Amino acid sequence: MPPQEVNQRSYELLLAQVPLDEAATRIEQAAAKLGAANDGFFNTEVHPASHLLIVRWHGAVPAAITRLVNRIDGKISIRVVPAAYSFAVLEHAITRAMRLDPAVSGGYPLTSGSGLQLYVRASGMHAAASLIRARLGIPVVTAASPRVNLLASCIPDPSNTLGPGSRCYDLPPGFWGGDVIISPYVDCTGGFGVHDSAGNEFMMTAAHCAETPNGFENGVHFINGNNTASVGYITDVPGPHDGALIPTSTGNRYYDGRGIYAGGSYFTKQVVGQLWTSVNDNLCESGAFGGVICQMVVKATGATIPGDRWNDVALAASLTGNLPIQGDSGGPWFSLAGSGTVNAQGITHANVLYPDGSVFAVFTPISVLSGDMGVSVNT
């Protein structure tokens, strides 16, 4: 029986995606252990309907990766395909392009590994593309810079009649993700309960939730949705990625279902792990304000968004037209692991609106944040 927020077809695809995401995570972890030899790992792409995982690799594939691919369960097919450039080279090229021409405001490696997608201010688009191609020798596709809408909210938390153990009124010990967290400046959403190697617990959320009149600052105090409990004081701001930690007691669940504008929710799901994010992943998001949204399909990873201080975000298209709303920043992104259980995939960053009217939801993958801050999700 699919959850309320997922139709039958999407539910089937989400479950078919599980072994593909697990295989992608194993391959990424194996690549990371290779050290300098993992420079060729580019990305992974899932195709749940055909039980296919595509692994893109630049250069010769190490024997250890080939052996792992051959060992993985035969219930899925794995195809290793070449990428013309390494991910590191293309990410560095984005930074160089922004330095070479101020009209370039961001971009991401093309998912095929064949070049760059660059965001360029409209007035300089043609000149910028020509300059970057000439100076970097890398194929470039250009598009007009989008408008970015970070999703921390300055709207006061509305009154709500829900009692303890809900999105609005989460209580210690063991705060859960998907809950309202409020600072003196913004309303946001808790992401996932996480822990470090020493067992210290934290609530993960977006670094931009620590915005103050003086900029992004460590030490901002957060309380729960009805001002009955202190969540804690945020750390790791601003950092290279849009993730931060609040040292506090946390559990291994998150709030699911309706957002607080629709009455809120007591309903929760258990987190049983965390997975690498692949192109074409079908994911869900659970913001405290907007509620659960599913049928979000990953279109790109490793992106740098115009005007942002943070990088390595992923872009997702909504198949339903529903998107995270103000206040959902920091909220959980997840894939289904089974009935009532999920794998952590990331936390909400922003929405990006393109001049042609298309919109993407943006999140920071949990693999990026986990590696950045040395934490793992509570299970």
N, C-alpha and C positions, 0 to 999 in steps of 0.2 A: 504493500500500500504506500503510494508516494506521500510525502509531506504535503500539507495544505498548499504551500506556496509553489509547488512544482507539479506540472502536468505529467501525465503518464509517459509520454515520449521523452521529455527532458529527464525524467527519473531514470528511465532505462539507459539513456546516454551517460548520465552521471555515474551509474553503477558500472557500465561498460568501460568508463574512463579510469576507474580505480586501478586495475592492474597496469594500465599504461603509465599513469602518474607514478606508481610505485617503481616501475622499471626505470622511468626517467630519473627518479630520485637516486636510485642505486647507481646509475651510470654517472650522474653528476658527482656523487660522493666519491666514486672510484676515480674520476678524473681529478678531483681536488687533491686526492692523496698522491697523485703522480708528481705534484710540485710543478717544476718548470715544464715537464713533459705534457702537462694538461693544457698548454696554451692553445692547442688546436680545437678544444671543445667549444662549439659555437652555441647551439641551442637544441631544444627538442620540440617536436610538434606532434600532437595526438590526433588520431582519427578514430574516435570511439565506434562509429558505425561499422567500420571495417576492421577493428581490433588491430590497428596499425600504429606503431610509434616510429617517427622519423628522427634520427639523430644526425645532426650536421656537425662535421668535423673538418677543420682546415689542416691540410697536410696529411702525412702518414698517420694512420690510426694505430696507437700503441697496442702491442700484443695483449696486454692486460685487459684493455677495453674490448678487444675482439673476443677474448675468452669469456668475459662476462656476458656479452651480447649472446654468445652461443649457449650459455648456461641458463639464461632466463627462460621461464616457463613458456612452453610452446603454444599456450593458449593465445598468445599475441604474436604478431609479426613485428620484427624490428628491421628497419632499413637504414643503413648508414650511408649518407650522401655527402659529397664534398661541398665545402664552403670556400668561396674564392678568397676570402679574407678571414683573419681571426677576429673574434669579438673584441679583444683588447685593442687591436689596430683600429677598428672602426670607432670604438668609443673614444680613443685618443684623437682620431680625426675630427670628431664632432667638436671637441675642445679646441683643436687647432683652427677649425673653420670659424668658430665664434671669435677667436682672437684675430684671424686674418681679415674678417669683414664684420663690422658691427651690425650689418643688416641681418646676419644669421643669428637667430635667437634660440636654437635648440635643434633636436632631431633624435633619430634612433637608427641603429643598424637595421637594414632591410632583413626581414626574417629569413630570406634565402641565403644571406651571407654574401651577396653580390655587390654591395655598395651601401650608400647612405640615403636616408630620407632626412632632408633638412627643412626646418621651418625658417622662412625668410620674410622679413617685412616687405610688403608688396612693392614698395617703390624701388627696392634694390634686388628684386628676385632674379632677373636675367643676368645682371652683372655678377651677383654672388655665385650663382651656379657655375658660370664660366671660370671665375677666379678659383673656386675650390677644385674643380676638375683639373685645371692647369697646375695648381700648386701641389695638390695632394696625389694626383694621378689615380683617383678613385671615382667610380661612377656615382653620380649624384642625381637624386630626384628631389625637386623642390616643391613646396606648398606654402601658401600664405600662413603667417603666424596665427595660431588660434588664441582665443581668450581663455584664461585660466580662472576657475572659480574654486578657491580653497574652501573647504566645507565646514570649518569651525564657525560656530554661530554666536552672534552677540545678542540674540533674542533671549530674554529671561525664560527659564524653564517654566512651562505652563503648569497650573495646578492640576493635580491628578489624584484620584481617589484610591489608586492601588496601594496595597499595604506592603510590608517588608517582603523581600524576595521577588522583586520585579525590576524591570528596566529603570523605573523611576527611583525606587527605594531599595537599592541593593545595599546590603549590610555586611560588615565583617563578622567573624573571620572568614576569609576566603572570598574576596570580591570576584565576581564573574564578569567576563567580557560582554560587550553589547549593552552595557549599562550606561546611564547618564553620568558623566563626570563634569563638574563645574568649577571653573576658576573665577577670580574676581573680574575676569576680562572676557571669557568665552565659555560656551557650552560645547562639549565634545562627547565622544563615545569611547569607552574602554575597549581595547582590542582583545588580547588574549592574556591569561595568566601565564607567566613564564618563570623560569628559574635559571640560576647560573650553576657552575660546576661545584660550588660550595653549598648549594641548596638554598641560597637566598632567593626570596620570591619577589616578583614585581608584576605590575600591570603595564602591559605595552600599550602605547597609544601613539598618535602622530606628534612629531616634534613641533609642527606649526600650531598645535593646541597651546603651546607655551608662549604665545604672542602676548606682549604687553605694550603699553604706549611707547616704551623704549626699545622695542624690538623683541626678538626671541631670547628668553632668559631661563637659565636654570633656577630651581628653587620656587617656582610658582606653585601655590597650594591648590589642591583639588579636593572638593567635597562630593558627596553623593547627591542624587537628584532632589532630595527634599531637605538637604542641609541637616541631616541627623547624624552623619558620620564623616570623619576625615578619611579621605582615600590616601593622601600623602603628598609629597613634594617632588616635582618632576626633575629628572636628571637627563644627561646625555644630549643636551640641546646646545647648538643646533645640529652638529654632526653632519656627516656627508650624505646621510639618507634621512627621509622623513619618518623617523621612528625615535621614540624616547621611552624611558622607563620611569615608573613611579614605584619606589620601594614600598611594598605593602603586602599583606597577606592575600593570596589569590588561590582560586580553585582551578578545576579542570573543565569547567562548563562555560557556556556563554548564553545570553538571552536571545531567543529566536522569536519569530512571529511578528505581531504588529508593533509599529513604532508608537511613541507616546502621543503623537498628534491624533492617532486613531484609537487611543485608549490604553496603549501599553500592553505588556505581556508578562506573565509569570513563566511562560514556557521556555525550556532550555534544552540544549543538546550537549552531549559529552564530546570533548576533544580527545581523539585517540592517537594523534600524531601530526606531523607537518610534512609537506611535500614540496618538491621543486615545481616551479610554474613553467608550463610548456605553452608554446603557441597553440591556439585552438582549444585550450582548456575551457570547459564549460563550468563556471563557478557561480557561487551565490555570495551576497553581501548582507550583513545584518547591522544597520545603523540604529542607534537608540531612538532617533527622531523619525526617520523614514521607514523603519521596519525592514523586513527581509525582502530582498530582490534576487531572483534567480534568472537563469538564461542570460548570463553575462559571459561573452566569449572573448578570450584573450587574442588580441591582434598583433601585439608587439611587446617586446621586453627590452630592457636596457635603455629606456628613453630618457632624454633630458628635455624638460618642458620649458617653453619660453618664460623668462622672468623668474624662474624658480631657482632657489639656492640648492635644491636637492636633485639627485640623479638616480639612475637605475630603477625607474618606475616602469610599470606595465600598463598598457592601454587595453581597455575592454569595451566591446560594443554590446549594447543592450538589445536583445532580440524582442523585448516587450515594449521598449520605449521608456521604461521606468529607470530612474537613476537615483543615486544617493542625493540627499538634500542637506541643507545647512544643519550643522550639528552632528552629522554622521562621521566627521573626520576621526580617524583612529579606529573605526569599527571593523569587525572581523570580516575577512574574505575567506571562504572555505569551499571545499568539495565534500560530497557525501562519501562516507566510508561504509555506511550501512544504514539500517533503520535506527534513527535517533543518535547516530554518531557521525563525526566529521573529522576531516583533516584540515589543519590550518594552512592557508595559502598566502595571506597577506593582510594589510590593513589599509583602510580608505585614505586616499590623499586628496583628490580633487576631481572636478569635471572639467573637460576641455572642449570648448566650442570652436569649430572651424568656420572660416568665412563662408563656406558652401552650405552651412547649416548642419553638418554632421557633428555628432557629439560622442565623446568617449568618456567613460568613467576611468579614473586613474587610481592605481593602488601600488603600494610598495610590497614586493614579494617577501614572504616570511623568511625565505632562504637568504635574502639580502640582509635583512635585519638581524637574523639569528647569528650570521657570521660576523656582522658588524659589531654587535654588542655582546657576543659570547653567551647567549642564552638559548634555551630550548623551551618549547611550549609544555605546560603542565598536562600530564595525561593520567 
